Amino acid sequence: MGFALPAAIGAQMGLPGELVWVTAGDGGFQMNLQELATVVQEKLPLKIAILNNSYLGMVRQWQQLFFEGRYSGTPLLGPDFAQLAKAYDIPALTVRQKSEVEPAIAQALDTEGPMLLDFRIVQEENVYPMVAPGAPVHDMIRRPDAQCSDS
């Protein structure tokens, strides 16, 4: 947690001609959001996608699946990431609807330099595959069958 943005900065500096995307949860992104200054200072064309569910998502997921939904310390207050990016002169969009996803990604790809996309997702959206506490990695839990909504 907190590794995505600094790692992407390193990848972009090491491969300056390549397209580099950062994908991070809102909790992990908040651990190093000050590195947006480095992105601007070094003129890095990073594309940043934040999966924002207002939780420490992976911890919340464990609490949901293995501790009967007894959430403790996982609801997360965060900034308006699009406004934060704009404070650093980084173009940004907040994406709230599924229909906005493809146009937002297309706009990011068409934007010279960095761009941040704040994807607001369902608060209890889970990430798979995952490994249960004490289980070996070959017994990972795969995504259960679920219907996607257009909301």
C-alpha positions in Angstrom: 0.0 0.0 0.0 1.4 3.4 -1.0 3.8 1.9 -3.5 2.0 2.5 -6.8 2.7 6.2 -7.4 6.4 6.1 -6.4 6.9 2.9 -8.4 5.3 4.4 -11.5 7.5 7.5 -11.2 10.5 5.3 -11.2 9.1 3.3 -14.2 8.4 6.5 -16.1 11.8 7.9 -15.5 13.4 4.6 -16.5 11.3 4.3 -19.6 10.6 7.9 -20.6 9.1 7.1 -24.0 6.6 4.6 -22.7 3.1 5.0 -21.6 2.9 4.4 -17.8 -0.3 4.1 -15.8 -0.7 4.2 -12.0 -3.6 2.2 -10.6 -4.1 2.6 -6.9 -6.8 2.6 -4.3 -7.7 5.8 -2.6 -6.1 4.7 0.7 -2.8 3.6 -0.9 -2.7 6.8 -3.1 -3.1 9.0 0.0 0.1 7.6 1.4 2.2 9.3 -1.2 -0.1 11.8 -2.9 2.5 14.5 -2.3 4.5 12.9 -5.1 2.2 14.6 -7.5 4.7 17.5 -7.1 7.5 15.2 -8.4 5.3 14.2 -11.4 4.9 17.9 -12.3 8.5 18.9 -11.4 10.0 16.2 -13.5 7.4 16.6 -16.3 6.3 13.0 -16.2 3.4 12.1 -18.4 1.9 9.5 -16.0 -1.7 8.5 -16.3 -3.2 8.0 -12.8 -6.3 5.9 -12.1 -7.6 6.0 -8.5 -10.1 3.3 -7.6 -11.9 5.3 -4.9 -14.3 3.5 -2.6 -13.7 5.6 0.5 -12.3 2.6 2.4 -8.9 1.0 3.0 -10.3 -1.5 0.5 -8.2 -4.6 0.9 -8.4 -4.4 4.7 -12.2 -3.8 4.5 -12.5 -6.8 2.2 -10.8 -9.1 4.8 -13.1 -7.7 7.5 -16.1 -8.4 5.3 -15.1 -11.9 4.2 -13.3 -13.3 7.3 -14.7 -11.2 10.2 -18.4 -11.0 9.5 -18.3 -7.5 8.2 -17.1 -6.0 11.5 -15.4 -3.0 10.0 -12.9 -1.2 12.2 -10.5 1.5 11.1 -11.3 1.1 7.4 -13.8 3.8 6.4 -11.6 6.5 4.9 -12.0 10.2 4.5 -10.2 11.5 1.5 -9.8 14.7 -0.5 -11.4 15.4 -3.9 -8.5 13.9 -5.9 -9.5 15.7 -9.1 -9.2 19.1 -7.3 -6.0 18.0 -5.6 -4.5 17.1 -9.1 -5.7 20.5 -10.5 -3.9 22.2 -7.6 -0.7 20.7 -9.1 -1.8 21.8 -12.6 -2.5 18.2 -13.5 -5.7 17.7 -15.6 -8.2 15.5 -13.8 -11.7 14.0 -14.1 -14.0 12.4 -11.5 -15.7 9.3 -13.1 -19.0 8.4 -11.4 -20.8 6.3 -14.0 -19.8 3.3 -16.0 -20.7 5.2 -19.2 -18.0 7.7 -18.4 -15.1 5.2 -18.1 -14.2 4.8 -21.8 -14.4 8.6 -22.6 -12.3 9.4 -19.5 -9.6 6.9 -20.5 -9.6 8.2 -24.1 -9.2 11.7 -22.8 -6.3 10.7 -20.6 -4.6 9.0 -23.5 -5.1 12.1 -25.7 -3.7 14.4 -23.0 -0.1 15.3 -23.2 1.6 15.0 -19.9 0.0 13.7 -16.7 -3.7 13.1 -16.0 -5.5 11.8 -13.0 -8.8 9.9 -13.2 -10.7 9.5 -9.9 -13.0 6.4 -10.4 -15.7 6.4 -7.8 -16.6 2.8 -7.3 -19.0 0.8 -5.1 -17.9 1.0 -1.5 -17.9 -2.8 -1.0 -16.3 -3.7 -4.4 -13.8 -6.5 -3.8 -10.5 -7.3 -5.5 -9.7 -10.8 -6.7 -7.9 -13.1 -6.7 -7.0 -13.0 -3.0 -5.5 -15.3 -0.5 -7.3 -16.1 2.8 -5.5 -15.7 6.1 -3.2 -18.7 6.7 -3.9 -20.2 3.3 -1.3 -21.1 0.7 -1.2 -19.0 -2.5 -2.4 -21.9 -4.7 -5.7 -21.9 -2.7 -6.5 -18.3 -3.7 -10.0 -17.1 -3.8 -11.2 -16.2 -7.2 -13.9 -13.7 -8.1 -17.4 -15.0 -7.3 -19.9 -14.9 -10.2 -21.6 -11.5 -10.0 -23.5 -9.2 -12.2 -22.0 -5.8 -13.1 -24.3 -2.8 -12.8 -24.3 0.2 -15.2 -24.6 2.6 -12.3 
